[in-house]
Amino acid sequence: QVQPVESGGGLVQAGGSLRLSCVASTRFFSGATLAWYRQAPGSQREYVASIAAAGPTRYADSVLGRFTISRVNAKNTAYLQMNNLKPDDTAVYFCQLRIGVGNEYWGQGTQVTVSS
């Protein structure tokens, strides 16, 4: 069973930075699409960013220009660099791994709290 594991969350002041990591033990990692989602209290889970196997990236409008998604296939790891954090970025951040069609795997999430 593929189980992504997130880390790197924490408490930071507005304007600060954090880097989240997502490690997934699967030999299919290099061919997978990696995505980050987040869920704030009382809200639905929302898309943040994704990176395809070939490298193209996409971002939600709310984080464009502040967040950067990347991957190192040799380490089976994806990253989310978050700069200029805002209180509205406070949420649990989840990593999603998509392999082929219909195969989605989610991590347990890591809490990010941004204080004003």
C-alpha positions as CSV (number, residue, x, y, z in Angstrom):
1,Q,0.0,0.0,0.0
2,V,1.4,3.4,-1.0
3,Q,1.2,5.8,1.8
4,P,2.6,9.3,1.3
5,V,4.0,10.9,4.4
6,E,4.0,14.7,4.8
7,S,6.3,16.7,7.1
8,G,7.4,20.3,7.6
9,G,4.3,21.9,8.9
10,G,4.4,24.2,11.9
11,L,3.6,27.6,13.3
12,V,4.9,30.7,11.5
13,Q,4.2,34.4,11.5
14,A,2.6,36.1,8.6
15,G,5.2,36.8,5.9
16,G,7.3,33.8,6.9
17,S,8.1,30.7,5.0
18,L,7.8,26.9,5.4
19,R,8.8,24.0,3.2
20,L,6.6,20.9,3.2
21,S,7.9,17.5,2.2
22,C,6.0,14.4,0.9
23,V,7.7,11.1,0.8
24,A,6.1,8.1,-0.9
25,S,7.6,4.6,-1.0
26,T,6.7,3.4,-4.5
27,R,8.7,2.3,-7.5
28,F,6.1,4.2,-9.6
29,F,7.0,7.6,-8.0
30,S,8.8,9.0,-11.1
31,G,5.7,8.4,-13.2
32,A,3.2,9.8,-10.8
33,T,1.5,13.2,-10.5
34,L,2.1,14.8,-7.1
35,A,-0.4,17.3,-5.7
36,W,-0.9,19.3,-2.6
37,Y,-4.3,20.1,-1.2
38,R,-5.3,21.9,2.0
39,Q,-8.3,21.9,4.3
40,A,-9.0,24.7,6.7
41,P,-11.4,24.2,9.7
42,G,-15.0,24.2,8.5
43,S,-14.0,24.2,4.9
44,Q,-13.7,21.7,2.1
45,R,-10.4,20.4,0.9
46,E,-9.0,22.6,-1.8
47,Y,-6.4,22.2,-4.5
48,V,-3.1,24.0,-4.0
49,A,-0.6,22.9,-6.6
50,S,0.5,19.9,-8.6
51,I,3.5,18.7,-10.6
52,A,3.2,16.1,-13.4
53,A,5.6,13.3,-14.1
54,A,7.2,15.3,-16.9
55,G,7.5,18.4,-14.7
56,P,4.7,20.8,-15.7
57,T,3.3,22.6,-12.6
58,R,0.0,24.2,-11.8
59,Y,-1.1,26.4,-9.0
60,A,-4.3,27.7,-7.4
61,D,-4.7,31.4,-8.0
62,S,-4.6,32.0,-4.2
63,V,-1.0,30.8,-4.0
64,L,0.5,31.7,-7.4
65,G,3.7,33.6,-7.0
66,R,4.1,32.6,-3.3
67,F,4.2,28.8,-3.4
68,T,6.5,26.5,-5.5
69,I,6.0,22.8,-6.0
70,S,9.0,20.6,-6.9
71,R,10.1,17.0,-6.9
72,V,13.2,14.9,-6.6
73,N,12.4,11.5,-8.0
74,A,15.7,10.0,-6.8
75,K,14.4,10.7,-3.3
76,N,10.8,9.8,-3.9
77,T,10.0,13.2,-2.5
78,A,7.9,16.2,-3.4
79,Y,8.2,19.6,-1.9
80,L,6.0,22.6,-1.4
81,Q,8.0,25.8,-0.7
82,M,5.6,28.4,0.8
83,N,6.7,32.0,1.0
84,N,5.0,35.1,2.2
85,L,2.5,33.1,4.2
86,K,-0.8,34.6,5.2
87,P,-3.2,33.7,8.0
88,D,-5.6,32.5,5.3
89,D,-3.0,29.8,4.4
90,T,-3.7,28.2,7.8
91,A,-4.9,24.6,7.1
92,V,-3.9,21.0,7.2
93,Y,-1.9,20.3,4.0
94,F,-2.2,16.9,2.3
95,C,-0.1,15.3,-0.3
96,Q,-1.7,13.3,-3.1
97,L,0.0,10.8,-5.3
98,R,-1.8,9.8,-8.6
99,I,-0.5,6.8,-10.4
100,G,-2.1,5.9,-13.7
101,V,-5.8,6.1,-13.9
102,G,-7.9,5.9,-10.8
103,N,-5.1,5.3,-8.3
104,E,-5.0,8.0,-5.8
105,Y,-3.1,7.9,-2.5
106,W,-3.3,10.5,0.3
107,G,-1.1,11.3,3.2
108,Q,-2.3,12.0,6.7
109,G,-1.6,15.7,6.5
110,T,0.6,18.2,8.2
111,Q,-0.7,21.3,10.1
112,V,0.3,24.7,9.0
113,T,-0.6,27.7,11.2
114,V,0.1,31.2,10.2
115,S,-0.3,33.9,12.9
116,S,-1.1,37.5,12.2
